[in-house]
Amino acid sequence: MFQAQLLLQKPLVMMEGALGERLKREYGIDTMGRQYMAGLVRKPEGRAALRAIWQSYIDVAARYGLPFIATTPTRRMNRITLPQAGLDEQILYENVAFLREVRDAAGIDMLAGGMMGCFGNAFTAEGCLTEADAYALHRWAAEHYRCAGADFLFAALIPTLAEALGISRAMAETGLPYLLSFTLQGDGRLIGSTTIADAVAAVEDAVFPAPVLYMTNCVHPQIVYEALSQPFNRTDAVHTRFRGLQANTSALPYSVLDASPVLYSSPPDELAQGMAALQRDFGFTLFGGCCGTDHTHMAAMAAALTGEAAPATV
C-alpha cells in the first residue's frame, strides 16, 4: 500500500488511454450490454483484446520511462447492477486478478486499480445518490476490491458532491490509496453545480485519509483549463491537490458526445499541447486518455510532458 501511494505521488505518472472505444472499433467487441466491459475477462477474445490494448499503453510508458497505472473496466458494476447483468462479486475478483497478471508481466513500475463509479448518470447526475446511500452502496465494492488485491481504488466520473463524499468514505475505509475523479464542466463546476474548490475542500474536511489526488476524466484539456481558470477555483488546495486528467479528444459538451454514434477526435499533437498547458500552469502530474484516444495520443502526451521527442511511429 505504501509503495502504491508513493508511485501515485511521483512527478509524472501515465494512466491508460481508452478501452471501450478501442474494443469496439479495433476489435469489434460490443461493450454496450448490461455487463459492459466487466464480463470480457471471461471470454478469450475479450482477455486478448484487453491485454493487447493495455500492452500498447505499457509500451509507451516504458519508452518514456514513466510509471503506469491501469484500472479494471468495472465502473458500472456495483451491488445492484451486478445481479442485473447476470454477474456476482466474483467478476470483480477476476478482473483484478487479470489486471494484476498484466501488471506483473509489464516489466515497468505499474499499479492495478479497482475502478468504481457513481450509481446514476455520470453526465447528467440523474439518479445519483445521497452521501449516506452512496457510502452504503460503494463500501461493498470497495471492500471486495481490497480483498481481491487491488493496488489502489479509482472513483471515475463522479458528478455530485454528495456521491463524491459517500464513495470517498467507502474507499478511505479500505486503507488503500485512492483517486477521486469528478465529472466537470467548463464553468468550473461539477455536473451537480458544486465548484471544484468547494468539492475538494468538502472532501478534505470530511474524509480521512483523503484521496492521493483529485482529477477528472472523459473531458478535453481545453475544458479543464477553462474550469480551473475560474477565479473561484484558484485556491491553494485546488492547485496542490487537483492534478490529473484522462483526456477526451473532443471539446464538445457531454450532452452531444454521450449520445453520439460518431467518434469525435482531435490530432494527438493538439491533445498533447493541451495536456502540457495543464502541467505548466496547474501542476498536473497524472495524465491518461479517454474516448477517442489510443496509444498514439498517449505517446504524443508523454513526449510533450517529458520534453522528449516523439517517435515517428509507435
KERO-65939 format. One record per residue (C-alpha): x, y, z. Coordinates in Angstrom, 2 decimals, always signed. Example, Ala and Ser with C-alpha at 12.3 -4.5 7.8 and 13.67 -1.06 7.14 Angstrom:
2
[atom [+12.30,-4.50,+7.80]] [atom [+13.67,-1.06,+7.14]] 
***
This chain:
314
[atom [+0.00,+0.00,+0.00]] [atom [+2.77,+2.44,+0.93]] [atom [+4.66,+1.74,-2.31]] [atom [+1.47,+2.30,-4.32]] [atom [+0.90,+5.64,-2.61]] [atom [+4.46,+6.73,-3.36]] [atom [+4.14,+5.78,-7.02]] [atom [+0.87,+7.72,-7.39]] [atom [+2.62,+10.79,-5.98]] [atom [+5.52,+10.79,-8.44]] [atom [+6.10,+13.96,-10.50]] [atom [+4.71,+12.35,-13.66]] [atom [+2.54,+9.24,-13.91]] [atom [+0.88,+7.81,-17.01]] [atom [-2.62,+6.35,-16.86]] [atom [-4.21,+4.18,-19.51]] [atom [-5.95,+5.59,-22.56]] [atom [-9.30,+4.50,-23.95]] [atom [-10.50,+0.91,-23.62]] [atom [-14.18,+0.84,-24.61]] [atom [-13.98,+2.70,-27.91]] [atom [-10.91,+0.74,-28.99]] [atom [-12.54,-2.58,-28.10]] [atom [-15.49,-1.64,-30.28]] [atom [-13.72,-0.07,-33.22]] [atom [-10.49,-2.07,-33.42]] [atom [-11.69,-5.47,-32.19]] [atom [-15.40,-5.46,-33.00]] [atom [-16.32,-6.24,-29.38]] [atom [-19.70,-5.00,-28.15]] [atom [-19.35,-3.24,-24.79]] [atom [-22.84,-1.74,-24.53]] [atom [-24.83,-4.55,-22.88]] [atom [-25.63,-4.76,-19.17]] [atom [-22.24,-6.30,-18.46]] [atom [-20.44,-3.53,-20.36]] [atom [-16.74,-4.45,-20.22]] [atom [-16.72,-6.29,-16.89]] [atom [-17.63,-9.65,-18.41]] [atom [-14.87,-9.62,-21.04]] [atom [-12.45,-11.23,-18.60]] [atom [-14.42,-14.50,-19.03]] [atom [-14.05,-14.52,-22.83]] [atom [-10.78,-15.46,-24.58]] [atom [-11.27,-12.78,-27.23]] [atom [-12.04,-10.22,-24.53]] [atom [-8.96,-11.06,-22.50]] [atom [-6.77,-10.97,-25.60]] [atom [-8.09,-7.58,-26.68]] [atom [-7.77,-6.04,-23.22]] [atom [-4.24,-7.37,-22.86]] [atom [-3.24,-6.00,-26.27]] [atom [-4.65,-2.54,-25.58]] [atom [-3.05,-2.32,-22.15]] [atom [+0.25,-3.51,-23.65]] [atom [+0.15,-0.71,-26.23]] [atom [+0.00,+1.78,-23.35]] [atom [+2.65,-0.05,-21.32]] [atom [+4.98,+0.19,-24.33]] [atom [+4.54,+3.98,-24.37]] [atom [+5.20,+4.26,-20.63]] [atom [+8.31,+2.11,-20.99]] [atom [+9.61,+4.19,-23.90]] [atom [+9.41,+7.39,-21.84]] [atom [+10.50,+5.87,-18.54]] [atom [+7.18,+6.56,-16.80]] [atom [+5.29,+4.63,-14.13]] [atom [+1.95,+3.36,-15.41]] [atom [-1.42,+2.75,-13.78]] [atom [-4.46,+0.96,-15.15]] [atom [-7.86,+0.10,-13.71]] [atom [-10.39,-2.68,-14.08]] [atom [-13.15,-1.94,-16.64]] [atom [-15.83,-2.14,-13.94]] [atom [-17.08,+1.44,-13.47]] [atom [-20.74,+0.50,-13.83]] [atom [-20.60,-2.56,-11.58]] [atom [-21.93,-2.41,-8.02]] [atom [-24.05,-4.44,-5.62]] [atom [-27.24,-3.51,-7.52]] [atom [-26.11,-3.62,-11.16]] [atom [-24.09,-6.84,-10.95]] [atom [-27.09,-9.17,-10.50]] [atom [-28.98,-7.20,-13.15]] [atom [-26.12,-8.07,-15.52]] [atom [-26.21,-11.75,-14.53]] [atom [-22.97,-11.42,-12.56]] [atom [-21.88,-11.56,-8.93]] [atom [-18.96,-10.20,-6.94]] [atom [-16.64,-12.90,-8.28]] [atom [-16.33,-10.91,-11.51]] [atom [-14.63,-8.11,-9.53]] [atom [-12.03,-10.58,-8.28]] [atom [-11.48,-11.97,-11.77]] [atom [-10.96,-8.51,-13.23]] [atom [-8.44,-7.57,-10.55]] [atom [-6.61,-10.88,-10.95]] [atom [-6.36,-10.44,-14.72]] [atom [-5.09,-6.87,-14.46]] [atom [-2.53,-7.99,-11.87]] [atom [-1.29,-10.56,-14.41]] [atom [-0.80,-7.75,-16.91]] [atom [+0.95,-5.68,-14.23]] [atom [+3.30,-8.49,-13.25]] [atom [+4.33,-9.04,-16.89]] [atom [+4.74,-5.34,-17.70]] [atom [+8.42,-5.01,-16.81]] [atom [+7.89,-1.43,-15.54]] [atom [+6.52,+0.19,-12.40]] [atom [+2.78,-0.41,-12.72]] [atom [-0.27,-0.44,-10.47]] [atom [-3.52,-2.37,-10.95]] [atom [-6.53,-0.46,-9.63]] [atom [-10.15,-1.26,-8.99]] [atom [-12.48,+1.19,-10.74]] [atom [-15.78,+2.36,-9.26]] [atom [-18.34,+4.89,-10.45]] [atom [-21.48,+6.74,-9.49]] [atom [-24.82,+4.97,-9.31]] [atom [-26.71,+7.37,-11.56]] [atom [-25.86,+9.10,-14.82]] [atom [-22.32,+10.47,-14.67]] [atom [-23.03,+13.10,-17.32]] [atom [-26.38,+14.49,-16.06]] [atom [-26.30,+13.49,-12.34]] [atom [-29.76,+11.94,-12.78]] [atom [-30.25,+9.15,-10.25]] [atom [-27.15,+9.96,-8.20]] [atom [-27.26,+9.14,-4.50]] [atom [-27.19,+10.98,-1.23]] [atom [-23.96,+10.78,+0.74]] [atom [-25.35,+8.15,+3.10]] [atom [-26.76,+5.99,+0.32]] [atom [-23.58,+6.32,-1.74]] [atom [-21.47,+5.23,+1.20]] [atom [-23.74,+2.25,+1.89]] [atom [-23.65,+1.15,-1.75]] [atom [-19.99,+1.68,-2.57]] [atom [-18.40,+0.27,+0.59]] [atom [-19.42,-3.20,-0.61]] [atom [-17.45,-2.98,-3.87]] [atom [-14.55,-1.12,-2.26]] [atom [-14.06,-3.91,+0.25]] [atom [-14.21,-6.57,-2.47]] [atom [-11.51,-4.76,-4.44]] [atom [-9.35,-4.64,-1.31]] [atom [-9.81,-8.36,-0.74]] [atom [-9.08,-9.04,-4.43]] [atom [-5.67,-7.40,-4.11]] [atom [-6.15,-4.12,-5.97]] [atom [-3.21,-1.77,-5.53]] [atom [-5.46,+1.30,-5.33]] [atom [-9.04,+2.42,-5.96]] [atom [-10.30,+4.83,-8.58]] [atom [-13.69,+6.58,-8.48]] [atom [-14.35,+7.78,-12.02]] [atom [-16.79,+10.39,-13.33]] [atom [-18.37,+11.44,-10.05]] [atom [-20.83,+14.27,-10.87]] [atom [-22.12,+15.39,-7.45]] [atom [-20.57,+16.35,-4.14]] [atom [-22.89,+14.04,-2.20]] [atom [-21.83,+10.96,-4.11]] [atom [-18.20,+12.09,-4.00]] [atom [-18.35,+12.24,-0.21]] [atom [-20.06,+8.86,+0.10]] [atom [-17.76,+6.99,-2.28]] [atom [-14.67,+8.64,-0.77]] [atom [-15.67,+7.49,+2.71]] [atom [-16.15,+3.96,+1.38]] [atom [-12.76,+3.92,-0.34]] [atom [-10.95,+5.50,+2.61]] [atom [-12.16,+2.74,+4.94]] [atom [-10.25,+0.11,+2.93]] [atom [-6.88,+1.63,+3.76]] [atom [-5.95,+1.58,+0.08]] [atom [-4.73,+4.73,-1.65]] [atom [-7.41,+6.12,-3.93]] [atom [-8.08,+8.70,-6.64]] [atom [-11.27,+10.75,-6.88]] [atom [-12.24,+11.93,-10.36]] [atom [-15.06,+14.43,-10.94]] [atom [-17.28,+14.98,-13.97]] [atom [-16.51,+18.61,-14.82]] [atom [-17.82,+21.41,-17.00]] [atom [-16.06,+24.44,-18.41]] [atom [-17.85,+26.71,-15.93]] [atom [-15.62,+25.25,-13.23]] [atom [-18.28,+23.14,-11.57]] [atom [-19.24,+19.52,-11.20]] [atom [-22.40,+18.45,-13.02]] [atom [-24.20,+18.89,-9.71]] [atom [-23.20,+22.61,-9.68]] [atom [-20.57,+22.45,-6.90]] [atom [-17.34,+24.30,-7.73]] [atom [-14.12,+22.30,-7.91]] [atom [-12.76,+24.31,-4.98]] [atom [-15.79,+23.61,-2.80]] [atom [-15.79,+19.91,-3.71]] [atom [-12.11,+19.48,-2.87]] [atom [-12.48,+21.41,+0.39]] [atom [-15.52,+19.38,+1.44]] [atom [-13.83,+16.03,+0.86]] [atom [-10.61,+17.16,+2.52]] [atom [-12.57,+18.27,+5.59]] [atom [-14.84,+15.22,+5.87]] [atom [-12.83,+12.17,+4.78]] [atom [-9.66,+10.66,+6.22]] [atom [-7.49,+9.60,+4.65]] [atom [-8.20,+11.94,+1.76]] [atom [-7.58,+10.93,-1.87]] [atom [-3.98,+10.79,-3.08]] [atom [-5.12,+13.36,-5.62]] [atom [-8.22,+14.72,-7.34]] [atom [-8.70,+14.63,-11.09]] [atom [-11.22,+14.48,-13.89]] [atom [-11.80,+12.21,-16.86]] [atom [-13.71,+12.00,-20.15]] [atom [-13.24,+15.71,-20.83]] [atom [-11.00,+17.72,-23.18]] [atom [-7.94,+19.56,-21.76]] [atom [-9.33,+22.86,-23.06]] [atom [-12.45,+22.47,-20.91]] [atom [-10.38,+21.55,-17.85]] [atom [-8.17,+24.60,-18.39]] [atom [-11.25,+26.82,-18.56]] [atom [-12.68,+25.21,-15.41]] [atom [-9.51,+25.69,-13.39]] [atom [-9.12,+29.26,-14.63]] [atom [-12.39,+30.32,-12.98]] [atom [-11.47,+32.76,-10.16]] [atom [-13.33,+30.74,-7.52]] [atom [-11.20,+27.68,-8.34]] [atom [-7.86,+29.43,-7.95]] [atom [-7.25,+28.17,-4.42]] [atom [-4.14,+26.65,-2.93]] [atom [-5.99,+23.39,-2.30]] [atom [-7.07,+23.07,-5.93]] [atom [-3.61,+23.94,-7.22]] [atom [-1.84,+21.40,-4.99]] [atom [-4.44,+18.61,-4.89]] [atom [-6.28,+18.64,-8.26]] [atom [-3.63,+17.23,-10.57]] [atom [-4.87,+14.73,-13.13]] [atom [-6.83,+14.17,-16.34]] [atom [-7.82,+11.25,-18.54]] [atom [-8.50,+13.33,-21.63]] [atom [-11.33,+13.04,-24.13]] [atom [-10.23,+14.04,-27.63]] [atom [-13.31,+16.21,-28.24]] [atom [-14.20,+19.54,-26.64]] [atom [-17.91,+19.09,-27.42]] [atom [-20.29,+19.06,-24.43]] [atom [-21.32,+15.82,-22.70]] [atom [-24.88,+16.20,-23.99]] [atom [-23.58,+15.82,-27.55]] [atom [-20.90,+13.20,-27.00]] [atom [-22.80,+10.80,-24.74]] [atom [-25.44,+10.03,-27.38]] [atom [-23.30,+10.43,-30.50]] [atom [-22.80,+7.48,-32.88]] [atom [-19.73,+9.29,-34.24]] [atom [-16.36,+9.30,-32.52]] [atom [-15.06,+12.85,-32.47]] [atom [-11.30,+13.10,-32.22]] [atom [-8.51,+15.65,-32.29]] [atom [-4.94,+15.01,-33.50]] [atom [-2.50,+13.58,-30.93]] [atom [-0.23,+16.66,-31.01]] [atom [-3.15,+19.01,-30.32]] [atom [-4.29,+16.94,-27.34]] [atom [-0.71,+16.75,-26.08]] [atom [-0.29,+20.51,-26.13]] [atom [-3.48,+20.92,-24.13]] [atom [-2.18,+18.49,-21.53]] [atom [+1.19,+20.27,-21.45]] [atom [-0.60,+23.54,-20.67]] [atom [-2.27,+21.89,-17.67]] [atom [+1.10,+20.62,-16.50]] [atom [+2.73,+24.01,-16.94]] [atom [+0.01,+26.23,-15.45]] [atom [-1.76,+23.96,-12.97]] [atom [+0.89,+21.44,-11.91]] [atom [-0.75,+18.32,-13.35]] [atom [+1.15,+15.10,-12.67]] [atom [-1.22,+12.33,-13.79]] [atom [-2.23,+12.03,-17.43]] [atom [-4.16,+9.49,-19.44]] [atom [-6.74,+9.16,-22.18]] [atom [-10.44,+8.55,-22.53]] [atom [-12.81,+8.42,-25.53]] [atom [-11.07,+8.92,-28.86]] [atom [-7.56,+8.21,-27.61]] [atom [-5.23,+5.38,-28.46]] [atom [-1.51,+4.68,-28.00]] [atom [-0.56,+7.43,-30.48]] [atom [-2.28,+10.05,-28.33]] [atom [-0.59,+8.68,-25.23]] [atom [+2.82,+8.78,-26.94]] [atom [+2.29,+12.40,-28.00]] [atom [+1.28,+13.36,-24.46]] [atom [+4.24,+11.52,-22.94]] [atom [+6.61,+13.29,-25.33]] [atom [+5.16,+16.72,-24.58]] [atom [+5.16,+16.21,-20.81]] [atom [+8.67,+14.76,-20.57]] [atom [+10.17,+17.15,-23.11]] [atom [+11.41,+14.28,-25.25]] [atom [+10.92,+13.86,-28.97]] [atom [+8.04,+11.65,-30.04]] [atom [+8.98,+8.68,-32.23]] [atom [+7.83,+8.66,-35.83]] [atom [+5.73,+5.55,-35.16]] [atom [+4.59,+3.73,-32.06]] 
***
